[in-house]
Amino acid sequence: MSTFENELSLMLEIEKQGIWIKSHLEKEVLAVTINTLKESGVDIIYSLELSSGVYKLSIDNNNGIVKENVSPAPNGTAILKIFNDIQTDKESMETSAFILKDIDLVYDNPAWSRAFREMLEVKQNKYTPIIVISPTHSSNATLDHLFKELTYDDLTEEDIVELLNAYAENRNQTIDTQAISKLLIGFNRREIIELLDESFARYGVLNLDALKTKKINLIKASGLLEYREVKTTMDDIGGNKRFKAWFEETKICMQPEAREMGLDLPKGYLALGIPGSSKTYAAEAVANDLGVPFLKLNMSSILTKFVGESERKIAQARLLIESCAPCVLLIDEVEKALGGYQSSNASDSGTLARVFGTVLEMLNDNKNGIFTIMTSNNVKDLPPELTRTGRLDAIWYFSTPTLEERKDIFKVHLNKKGLKVKDADIKSISEQTNEYTGAEIEQIVKVAMKKAYLRTVKEGKKTLKVTLADLEAAKNDVIPVAISSQEKIRDLEEWVKGRALYASE
């Protein structure tokens, strides 16, 4: 029995009156729901379809759904009358249930809303569950609290193993369920069957590379996560030697031998610093160095105005993240994503607080090799729970680079462009760019190249050569954030004293 069937059976066992099933697979979930109702002892099942009326439903010997029309009026009054007739018929020992489809389309209609309240709130003589099947859950303040929401489309790894075993048996195919079950997390039942059918038809076997490509496309299509192919290496990042040394040690502790000796799996770190100080760049380098997928959580796509939708989306994102483990997960500018959660109960009925709770739970329960990296530019808006000892492995402060680091950064970006500049010139421009970030130094190189190119074209030369004068002129075109946001930086640097490790020497 699947996780969904277990959850639905439990709701029926405790006589939950309102059950809202979210699913895009109406035909499939309808058959499963009817079978579960029958197994729970329900004798008569009614179905409301807005387009045609009220029906009695049953399952034939071929697992098909048989419909018998009992009322042509597809409205709340008709369904409420049938419901009330059941409650007043004290002689009948039969039990009943109602399945309502397309109700999200009329959920806010006053007449329908009144009928639902009568069915859900009035004390009943007989337990008669009201089950809604819908792809969404529209908001209705007077009714939402009366429903328990279940999701049919989301499968656990155990559900997928069960489905794969059934598929292999029915089609006489050999499937290594343990090898692909995790890869298929995030797909619904119909999609998994289609993927298996396509792979066997196209390749004659289960093609893991094709399934991995489908998984990447699924992650991208969800809109909840970004999946990036990163090429950044630690050599692309100038300076930050203390951070690089720490990461090399952390990487060693990720090896299976460390688990055998009792070491916990590293969880990740929080990166503080002003914009352009290589926080996100370093996260990409970490993923590339570890050779694992790089995922970025899109909190703006997760938080929505619809009741229960944000919680569903963060649960779906968590499922996808865990199915990609081991991986690197980036939550960029976490203070913007989760700031204000403490007043969430007053501002959004606790939605943000519950989403934040799921993020914390994911950090606490992380035993799958998810290396979480959070970045923040404004520590004042940072949720204090994130800085608790044990939640992450370290808090790093990425400051503006030192003189030696600025030299390294200039060399990195000049070398990337194949430009030869004298060491003396690099030293000179580095001395002139105190408090410039790595991103601003990169921009100086780009602007200098533009100036050098215009001069090259004007002079009719064929070779691009960047001079110290070009770099100095470019420097004046780039305003460092250390000047434009010096008050914020001063507050940040005051906060990190004694609370964070310095990435630079």
C-alpha positions in Angstrom: 0.0 0.0 0.0 1.4 3.4 -1.0 2.0 6.3 1.4 -1.0 8.1 0.0 -3.3 5.1 0.6 -2.0 4.8 4.1 -2.7 8.5 4.8 -6.2 8.3 3.3 -7.0 5.2 5.2 -5.9 6.9 8.5 -8.1 9.9 7.8 -11.1 7.6 7.2 -10.2 5.6 10.4 -10.2 8.7 12.6 -13.4 9.9 10.7 -12.0 13.1 9.4 -15.0 14.8 7.7 -13.2 17.0 5.1 -10.3 15.6 3.0 -8.8 17.6 0.1 -6.7 15.6 -2.3 -4.4 17.6 -4.5 -3.5 15.9 -7.8 -3.3 16.5 -11.5 -4.0 12.8 -12.1 -7.7 12.8 -11.6 -8.6 9.5 -13.2 -5.8 7.7 -11.4 -6.4 9.1 -8.0 -10.1 8.6 -8.3 -9.7 4.9 -8.8 -7.3 4.6 -5.9 -9.6 6.7 -3.7 -12.7 4.6 -4.5 -10.7 1.3 -3.8 -9.5 2.8 -0.5 -13.0 3.8 0.5 -14.3 0.3 -0.3 -11.5 -1.3 1.7 -12.5 1.0 4.6 -16.0 -0.3 4.6 -17.8 2.5 2.6 -20.8 1.0 0.8 -22.0 3.9 -1.5 -19.8 6.5 -3.1 -21.3 9.6 -4.7 -19.5 11.9 -7.1 -20.3 15.5 -8.0 -19.3 16.8 -11.5 -20.0 20.4 -12.1 -20.7 19.8 -15.8 -23.3 17.0 -15.5 -24.6 16.3 -12.0 -24.3 13.8 -9.2 -23.4 10.1 -9.7 -23.1 6.8 -7.8 -19.6 5.3 -8.4 -18.3 1.7 -8.4 -15.3 -0.2 -9.7 -15.9 -3.0 -12.2 -13.9 -6.3 -12.5 -11.4 -4.6 -14.9 -10.7 -1.8 -12.3 -12.8 0.6 -14.4 -15.1 3.2 -12.9 -18.9 2.7 -13.4 -21.1 5.8 -13.1 -24.9 5.9 -12.4 -26.5 9.4 -12.6 -28.7 10.1 -9.6 -29.2 13.9 -10.0 -28.8 16.1 -13.1 -28.5 19.2 -11.1 -24.8 20.0 -10.5 -25.2 22.4 -7.6 -24.7 22.7 -3.9 -28.4 22.3 -3.1 -28.7 18.9 -4.9 -25.6 17.5 -3.2 -26.7 18.8 0.2 -30.2 17.2 -0.2 -28.6 13.8 -0.9 -26.3 14.3 2.1 -29.2 15.2 4.4 -31.3 12.3 3.2 -28.4 10.0 4.2 -28.2 11.5 7.6 -32.0 11.3 8.3 -32.3 7.7 7.0 -31.8 5.9 10.4 -32.9 2.5 9.1 -30.2 2.1 6.5 -27.0 0.5 7.7 -25.1 1.5 4.6 -22.2 4.0 4.8 -21.6 6.6 2.2 -18.9 9.1 1.0 -18.9 12.0 -1.4 -16.2 12.8 -3.9 -16.3 16.3 -5.3 -14.5 17.3 -8.5 -13.7 20.8 -9.9 -14.9 22.3 -6.6 -12.0 24.8 -6.6 -13.9 26.6 -9.4 -16.9 27.4 -7.1 -15.1 27.3 -3.8 -15.8 30.9 -3.0 -19.4 31.0 -4.3 -21.7 31.8 -1.3 -24.3 29.2 -2.2 -21.7 26.4 -2.6 -19.8 27.6 0.5 -22.9 27.4 2.6 -23.6 23.9 1.4 -20.1 22.8 2.2 -20.3 24.2 5.7 -23.6 22.4 6.3 -22.0 19.1 5.2 -18.7 19.7 7.1 -19.8 21.4 10.3 -23.3 20.2 11.3 -23.2 17.2 13.7 -23.9 14.0 11.7 -25.8 10.9 12.6 -23.5 8.9 10.3 -19.9 9.4 9.3 -20.0 10.6 5.6 -16.7 11.9 4.5 -16.5 14.7 1.9 -13.5 14.2 -0.4 -12.4 16.9 -2.8 -10.1 15.9 -5.7 -8.5 19.0 -7.3 -5.2 20.1 -8.9 -5.1 23.2 -6.6 -6.4 24.3 -3.2 -8.1 27.7 -3.5 -8.3 29.9 -0.4 -11.5 30.1 1.5 -11.1 31.4 5.1 -14.4 29.8 6.3 -13.7 26.4 4.9 -9.9 25.8 4.7 -9.5 24.7 8.4 -12.2 22.0 7.9 -10.1 20.0 5.4 -7.1 17.8 5.8 -4.9 18.2 2.7 -3.3 15.1 1.1 -1.1 15.1 -2.0 -1.3 12.1 -4.4 1.4 13.1 -7.0 4.3 13.1 -4.6 5.8 9.7 -4.2 8.3 8.6 -1.5 11.2 6.4 -2.5 9.4 3.4 -1.0 6.4 4.1 -3.2 8.7 4.3 -6.3 10.3 1.0 -5.4 6.9 -0.6 -5.1 5.9 0.8 -8.5 9.1 -0.4 -10.1 8.7 -3.9 -8.8 5.1 -4.0 -10.1 6.3 -2.6 -13.5 9.1 -5.2 -13.7 6.8 -8.1 -12.9 3.9 -7.0 -15.2 6.3 -6.4 -18.2 8.8 -9.2 -17.4 11.7 -6.7 -17.3 14.8 -6.6 -15.1 15.1 -3.4 -13.1 17.7 -2.5 -10.5 15.2 -0.6 -8.3 17.8 0.6 -5.8 19.9 2.2 -8.6 17.1 4.3 -10.1 14.4 4.8 -7.3 16.2 7.9 -6.0 16.6 9.2 -9.5 12.9 9.0 -10.1 11.9 11.0 -7.0 9.8 14.0 -8.0 8.0 12.3 -10.9 4.4 11.1 -10.5 3.2 7.6 -11.2 2.2 8.3 -14.8 5.4 10.1 -15.6 7.5 7.2 -14.2 5.6 4.6 -16.3 6.1 6.8 -19.4 9.8 7.2 -18.7 10.3 3.5 -18.3 8.3 2.7 -21.4 10.3 5.2 -23.4 13.7 4.0 -22.2 12.9 0.3 -23.0 11.4 1.2 -26.4 14.3 3.5 -27.3 17.3 1.7 -25.9 16.1 -1.8 -25.0 17.3 -1.2 -21.4 17.0 1.4 -18.7 19.3 4.2 -19.8 20.5 6.0 -16.7 21.9 8.9 -18.6 18.6 9.6 -20.2 16.8 9.4 -16.9 19.4 11.8 -15.3 18.7 14.3 -18.1 15.0 14.0 -17.5 15.6 14.6 -13.8 17.6 17.8 -14.5 14.8 19.0 -16.8 12.2 18.2 -14.0 14.2 20.2 -11.5 14.4 23.2 -13.9 10.7 22.9 -14.8 9.6 23.0 -11.2 10.7 26.6 -10.8 11.6 25.9 -7.2 15.3 25.1 -7.9 18.0 26.1 -10.3 20.3 23.3 -11.5 23.6 24.7 -12.7 26.5 23.1 -14.5 29.3 25.0 -12.8 32.9 25.3 -14.0 34.3 27.6 -11.4 37.3 26.3 -9.5 39.1 27.4 -6.3 41.9 28.7 -8.6 39.4 31.1 -10.1 39.0 32.8 -6.7 41.8 35.1 -5.5 42.7 35.2 -1.9 40.4 33.7 0.8 43.2 31.4 1.8 41.8 30.5 5.3 38.5 29.5 3.8 40.2 27.4 1.1 42.3 25.6 3.7 39.2 24.9 5.8 37.3 23.5 2.8 40.2 21.2 1.9 40.0 19.7 5.5 36.2 19.6 5.3 36.4 17.7 1.9 38.5 15.0 3.5 36.0 14.6 6.3 33.3 13.8 3.7 34.9 10.6 2.8 33.2 7.3 3.9 36.2 6.4 6.0 35.4 9.4 8.2 32.0 8.0 8.9 33.5 4.7 9.9 35.6 6.5 12.5 32.6 8.3 14.0 32.8 11.7 12.3 29.6 13.4 11.4 29.0 14.3 7.7 29.7 18.0 7.2 26.5 20.1 6.8 27.7 23.3 5.2 28.4 26.9 6.1 27.0 30.5 6.3 28.8 33.1 4.2 28.6 36.7 5.3 29.9 39.6 3.4 29.2 42.5 1.2 28.0 42.0 -2.4 30.7 41.0 -4.8 33.0 39.3 -2.2 32.9 35.9 -3.8 30.3 34.2 -1.6 28.3 32.8 -4.4 31.4 32.2 -6.6 32.9 30.2 -3.7 29.8 28.1 -3.5 30.0 27.2 -7.2 33.7 26.3 -6.7 32.8 24.0 -3.8 30.3 22.1 -5.9 32.7 21.7 -8.8 35.5 20.6 -6.5 33.3 18.0 -4.9 32.0 16.8 -8.3 28.3 17.0 -7.2 25.2 18.8 -8.6 24.8 22.5 -7.7 21.3 23.5 -6.8 20.0 26.9 -5.9 16.8 27.3 -3.9 14.3 29.9 -5.3 12.5 31.1 -2.2 10.6 33.7 -4.2 8.9 30.9 -6.2 8.1 29.0 -3.1 6.3 31.7 -1.2 2.8 32.3 -2.6 -0.5 33.8 -1.5 -2.5 30.6 -1.7 -3.2 28.7 1.5 -1.0 25.6 1.9 0.7 26.2 -1.4 4.0 27.5 0.0 4.2 24.6 2.5 3.6 22.1 -0.4 6.2 23.8 -2.6 9.0 23.7 0.1 8.1 20.1 0.8 8.4 19.3 -3.0 11.7 21.3 -3.1 13.1 19.3 -0.2 12.1 16.1 -1.8 13.9 17.1 -5.0 17.0 18.3 -3.1 17.2 15.0 -1.1 16.8 13.0 -4.3 19.9 14.8 -5.8 22.1 14.1 -2.7 25.1 14.3 -2.5 24.8 17.8 -3.7 25.6 21.5 -2.9 22.5 23.5 -2.0 22.8 27.3 -2.2 20.3 29.6 -0.4 21.4 33.0 -1.7 20.7 36.2 0.4 18.9 34.1 3.0 18.0 37.2 5.0 15.7 38.4 2.2 14.1 35.0 1.7 13.4 34.4 5.4 13.5 37.8 7.0 10.3 38.7 8.9 9.4 35.1 9.8 9.1 36.0 13.5 6.1 38.2 12.7 4.7 35.6 10.2 1.8 34.6 12.4 0.5 38.1 12.2 1.4 38.9 8.6 0.7 35.7 6.7 -1.0 33.3 9.1 2.3 31.6 9.8 3.2 30.5 6.3 6.7 31.9 6.3 7.3 30.5 9.8 6.3 27.0 8.6 8.5 27.3 5.5 11.4 28.4 7.6 10.7 25.5 10.0 11.0 23.1 7.0 14.4 24.7 6.1 15.7 24.2 9.7 14.4 20.7 9.8 16.2 19.9 6.5 19.4 21.2 8.1 19.0 19.3 11.3 18.1 16.0 9.6 20.7 16.2 6.9 22.4 12.8 6.7 22.3 12.5 2.9 25.3 14.6 2.0 23.5 17.8 1.2 26.2 20.5 1.7 24.1 23.6 2.4 25.7 27.1 1.7 23.7 30.2 2.8 24.9 33.7 1.9 23.9 36.9 3.6 24.7 40.6 3.0 22.7 42.0 5.9 23.2 40.3 9.2 20.6 42.4 11.1 17.8 40.6 9.2 19.4 37.2 9.7 17.2 34.7 11.6 19.1 33.9 14.8 18.3 30.2 14.6 20.5 29.9 11.6 23.6 30.8 13.6 23.0 28.3 16.3 26.0 26.0 16.9 25.5 22.7 15.2 23.1 23.9 12.6 26.0 24.5 10.1 29.7 23.8 10.4 31.0 27.4 10.2 30.2 31.0 9.7 32.6 32.7 7.3 33.1 36.4 6.7 34.2 37.3 3.2 35.7 40.8 3.5 37.2 43.1 0.9 40.5 41.6 -0.2 43.9 42.5 1.2 46.7 44.0 -1.0 48.1 40.6 -1.8 44.7 39.2 -2.5 43.9 42.0 -4.9 47.1 41.2 -6.8 45.9 37.6 -7.1 42.5 38.6 -8.2 43.8 41.0 -10.9 46.1 38.2 -12.2 43.2 35.7 -12.2 41.0 37.9 -14.4 43.8 39.2 -16.6 45.0 35.7 -17.2 41.5 34.6 -18.1 41.5 37.1 -20.9 45.0 36.1 -22.0 46.3 39.6 -21.1 50.0 40.3 -20.2 50.5 43.0 -17.7 53.7 43.8 -15.8 53.9 42.8 -12.2 54.8 46.3 -11.3 51.6 47.6 -12.9 49.5 45.0 -11.2 51.1 46.0 -7.9 50.4 49.7 -8.6 46.7 49.2 -9.5 46.2 46.9 -6.5 47.5 49.5 -4.2 45.0 52.0 -5.7 42.0 49.7 -5.2 41.9 49.4 -1.5 38.3 48.3 -0.4 37.4 47.1 -3.9 35.7 43.7 -3.9 36.7 40.8 -6.2 33.6 41.5 -8.4 34.6 45.2 -8.7 38.2 44.2 -9.7 36.8 41.9 -12.4 34.7 44.8 -13.6 37.8 47.1 -13.7 39.5 44.5 -16.0 36.5 44.4 -18.3 36.3 48.2 -18.5 40.0 48.5 -19.0 39.8 46.1 -21.9 37.1 48.2 -23.5 39.2 51.3 -23.2 42.2 49.4 -24.6 40.2 48.1 -27.5 38.9 51.6 -28.5 42.4 52.9 -28.4 43.6 49.9 -30.5 40.9 50.5 -33.1 41.7 54.2 -33.2 45.4 53.6 -33.7 44.8 50.9 -36.3 46.7 48.2 -34.4 46.0 44.5 -34.4 47.0 43.5 -30.9 45.1 44.4 -27.7 47.3 45.6 -24.9 46.0 46.7 -21.5 48.2 49.3 -19.8 48.3 50.7 -16.3 46.7 53.9 -17.6 43.7 51.8 -18.8 43.3 50.1 -15.5 43.6 53.4 -13.6 41.0 55.0 -15.8 38.7 52.0 -15.5 39.1 52.1 -11.7 37.6 55.6 -11.7 34.5 54.3 -13.6 33.8 51.7 -10.9 32.3 52.9 -7.6 33.1 50.4 -4.8 30.2 49.2 -2.6 32.5 49.8 0.4 32.0 53.6 -0.3 28.3 53.5 -1.4 27.2 51.3 1.5 29.9 52.1 4.1 27.4 52.3 7.0 26.1 48.8 6.4 29.5 47.4 6.0 30.7 49.0 9.2 27.7 47.4 11.1 28.5 44.0 9.5 32.1 44.1 10.4 31.3 45.0 13.9 28.9 42.1 14.2 31.3 39.4 12.8 33.9 40.2 15.4 34.2 37.0 17.6 31.2 35.5 15.8 32.6 34.5 12.4 35.8 33.2 10.8 37.6 35.4 8.4 38.0 33.9 4.9 41.1 36.1 4.2 44.4 36.0 6.1 
